[in-house]
Amino acid sequence: MDKLTTAQSGLFEMQHQYQQLIEENQRLQQALEKEARFDRYRKEETPQGDWVLSLKEDFVTPDEPPHSICPLCREEGRYSLMSRNSSTYRCGFCKYVAKYAPSGISDEVLRKA
């Protein structure tokens, strides 16, 4: 009877460890998938010397137009799109600003450049 109790106890402990390993494996797979989405971006320097992460041309599609994400948020593991106007990229989450052109330059001048 003691051997049976010991065997059942050992089996229970092994099942518990097995379940923990499955959960850890799932967490690691999710972390890898989350990291993999950043592989679609390349670091790009703006003409003013700031940095953004721009979607690589190979990944641009009608459903995934060209865009940039924030390099500071990326370092924190966040996927944060940046808005762009005629002179800056701006992160809506952390408020990082990357200057694209000197202020005062109009959109029309930038399009001609």
KETI-511977 format. One line per field, with one value per residue: residue in one letter; x, y, z of N, C-alpha, C in turn. Coordinates in steps of 0.2 Angstrom, whole numbers, always signed. Example, Ala and Ser with C-alpha at 12.3 -4.5 7.8 and 13.67 -1.06 7.14 Angstrom:
<pts>
nutor = c(A;S)
npx = c(+66;+64)
npy = c(-28;-11)
npz = c(+39;+35)
capx = c(+62;+68)
capy = c(-22;-5)
capz = c(+39;+36)
cpx = c(+66;+64)
cpy = c(-16;+0)
cpz = c(+39;+39)
</pts>
This chain:
<pts>
nutor = c(M;D;K;L;T;T;A;Q;S;G;L;F;E;M;Q;H;Q;Y;Q;Q;L;I;E;E;N;Q;R;L;Q;Q;A;L;E;K;E;A;R;F;D;R;Y;R;K;E;E;T;P;Q;G;D;W;V;L;S;L;K;E;D;F;V;T;P;D;E;P;P;H;S;I;C;P;L;C;R;E;E;G;R;Y;S;L;M;S;R;N;S;S;T;Y;R;C;G;F;C;K;Y;V;A;K;Y;A;P;S;G;I;S;D;E;V;L;R;K;A)
npx = c(+4;+10;+19;+11;+4;+16;+19;+8;+8;+21;+17;+7;+15;+23;+14;+10;+22;+23;+12;+16;+27;+21;+13;+24;+30;+20;+19;+32;+32;+22;+29;+39;+32;+27;+39;+43;+35;+41;+52;+48;+51;+63;+76;+76;+84;+79;+79;+82;+90;+84;+76;+66;+56;+53;+41;+47;+49;+46;+35;+25;+8;-8;-17;-8;-1;+13;+21;+26;+34;+36;+52;+56;+45;+46;+57;+52;+44;+32;+20;+18;+10;+16;+11;+12;+16;+19;+31;+35;+36;+26;+23;+9;+8;+20;+24;+35;+44;+50;+59;+56;+57;+63;+54;+40;+41;+32;+19;+18;+31;+39;+34;+38;+52)
npy = c(-6;+6;+8;+10;+22;+30;+29;+35;+48;+52;+51;+61;+72;+72;+75;+87;+95;+92;+99;+112;+114;+113;+125;+135;+133;+137;+151;+155;+152;+162;+174;+173;+174;+187;+194;+191;+198;+211;+209;+212;+225;+239;+248;+266;+281;+297;+312;+322;+316;+308;+293;+280;+265;+257;+249;+235;+235;+223;+218;+226;+228;+229;+228;+231;+245;+256;+261;+267;+262;+265;+267;+268;+262;+250;+244;+242;+232;+235;+238;+251;+262;+276;+292;+303;+319;+334;+337;+329;+313;+305;+297;+290;+284;+284;+297;+300;+310;+311;+320;+324;+334;+351;+362;+372;+369;+365;+353;+352;+356;+346;+335;+337;+336)
npz = c(+0;+4;-6;-17;-14;-14;-27;-33;-28;-34;-47;-48;-45;-56;-66;-63;-65;-78;-83;-80;-88;-101;-100;-99;-111;-120;-116;-120;-133;-137;-134;-143;-155;-154;-154;-167;-175;-176;-184;-196;-199;-202;-196;-198;-202;-201;-212;-203;-193;-183;-177;-184;-185;-200;-210;-219;-237;-243;-236;-238;-243;-250;-240;-229;-228;-231;-217;-200;-185;-167;-161;-148;-140;-146;-140;-127;-130;-136;-149;-157;-168;-178;-181;-195;-201;-210;-205;-195;-186;-175;-160;-153;-141;-132;-134;-141;-153;-169;-180;-196;-206;-207;-197;-204;-217;-230;-235;-249;-253;-248;-255;-268;-266)
capx = c(+0;+14;+22;+6;+4;+22;+19;+3;+11;+26;+13;+4;+20;+25;+8;+10;+28;+22;+7;+20;+31;+16;+12;+30;+31;+15;+22;+38;+30;+19;+34;+43;+28;+26;+45;+44;+32;+46;+56;+46;+53;+70;+78;+77;+86;+75;+83;+84;+94;+80;+75;+59;+56;+48;+39;+51;+45;+43;+29;+20;+3;-14;-19;-3;+2;+19;+20;+32;+32;+40;+58;+56;+40;+48;+62;+48;+40;+25;+19;+15;+11;+18;+8;+16;+13;+24;+38;+37;+33;+24;+20;+3;+8;+25;+24;+41;+44;+56;+58;+56;+59;+63;+47;+39;+41;+25;+18;+19;+38;+41;+32;+43;+59)
capy = c(+0;+12;+9;+12;+29;+34;+29;+40;+54;+53;+52;+68;+77;+73;+78;+94;+97;+92;+105;+118;+114;+115;+132;+139;+132;+142;+158;+156;+153;+168;+179;+173;+176;+194;+197;+190;+204;+216;+207;+215;+232;+241;+255;+271;+287;+303;+317;+326;+312;+304;+286;+276;+258;+257;+242;+234;+235;+216;+217;+231;+226;+234;+228;+233;+250;+258;+264;+266;+261;+269;+263;+267;+258;+243;+242;+240;+226;+237;+239;+257;+265;+283;+296;+307;+325;+336;+338;+324;+306;+306;+291;+292;+281;+287;+304;+301;+313;+310;+326;+322;+340;+357;+365;+377;+366;+363;+346;+352;+356;+339;+330;+339;+334)
capz = c(+0;+4;-13;-22;-12;-16;-34;-35;-26;-39;-53;-47;-45;-63;-70;-61;-68;-85;-85;-79;-94;-106;-99;-100;-118;-123;-115;-124;-140;-138;-134;-149;-160;-153;-156;-174;-179;-176;-189;-203;-199;-202;-193;-203;-200;-204;-214;-197;-189;-179;-180;-184;-188;-205;-213;-225;-243;-245;-232;-240;-247;-250;-233;-225;-232;-228;-210;-196;-178;-163;-159;-140;-138;-148;-135;-122;-133;-138;-156;-157;-174;-177;-186;-199;-204;-215;-203;-189;-185;-168;-156;-149;-134;-128;-137;-145;-159;-174;-185;-203;-210;-203;-196;-208;-224;-232;-238;-256;-254;-247;-261;-274;-265)
cpx = c(+4;+17;+17;+5;+10;+21;+14;+5;+16;+22;+10;+9;+23;+20;+9;+16;+26;+17;+11;+24;+27;+15;+18;+31;+26;+17;+28;+36;+26;+24;+38;+39;+27;+33;+46;+40;+36;+51;+54;+48;+61;+71;+79;+79;+82;+81;+86;+88;+91;+79;+68;+60;+51;+47;+44;+46;+42;+37;+23;+15;-3;-17;-14;+1;+9;+17;+26;+29;+37;+46;+58;+51;+42;+53;+58;+43;+33;+26;+15;+16;+12;+14;+13;+13;+19;+31;+40;+33;+32;+21;+15;+4;+13;+27;+31;+40;+50;+55;+60;+59;+59;+56;+46;+39;+35;+25;+20;+27;+41;+40;+36;+50;+60)
cpy = c(+6;+13;+12;+20;+33;+34;+35;+47;+56;+55;+59;+73;+78;+76;+85;+98;+97;+98;+112;+119;+116;+123;+137;+139;+137;+149;+159;+157;+159;+174;+179;+175;+184;+197;+196;+196;+210;+215;+210;+223;+233;+247;+260;+277;+293;+308;+322;+323;+309;+297;+284;+269;+258;+250;+241;+233;+228;+214;+222;+228;+231;+234;+230;+238;+252;+262;+263;+265;+264;+265;+263;+262;+251;+240;+240;+234;+228;+239;+245;+261;+273;+286;+301;+313;+328;+337;+333;+318;+307;+299;+293;+289;+284;+294;+306;+305;+313;+316;+323;+328;+346;+360;+371;+375;+363;+356;+346;+352;+349;+334;+331;+336;+326)
cpz = c(+0;-3;-18;-20;-14;-24;-37;-33;-32;-45;-53;-48;-52;-67;-69;-65;-76;-87;-84;-85;-100;-106;-101;-107;-122;-122;-119;-131;-142;-138;-140;-155;-160;-155;-164;-178;-180;-182;-196;-204;-199;-199;-198;-200;-204;-207;-208;-192;-183;-181;-179;-186;-193;-208;-219;-231;-245;-241;-234;-244;-246;-243;-227;-228;-228;-222;-206;-189;-174;-160;-151;-138;-140;-143;-129;-124;-135;-145;-156;-164;-173;-183;-189;-202;-208;-212;-197;-190;-177;-165;-152;-142;-130;-129;-139;-151;-163;-179;-192;-207;-205;-203;-201;-215;-225;-235;-245;-257;-253;-252;-267;-273;-266)
</pts>
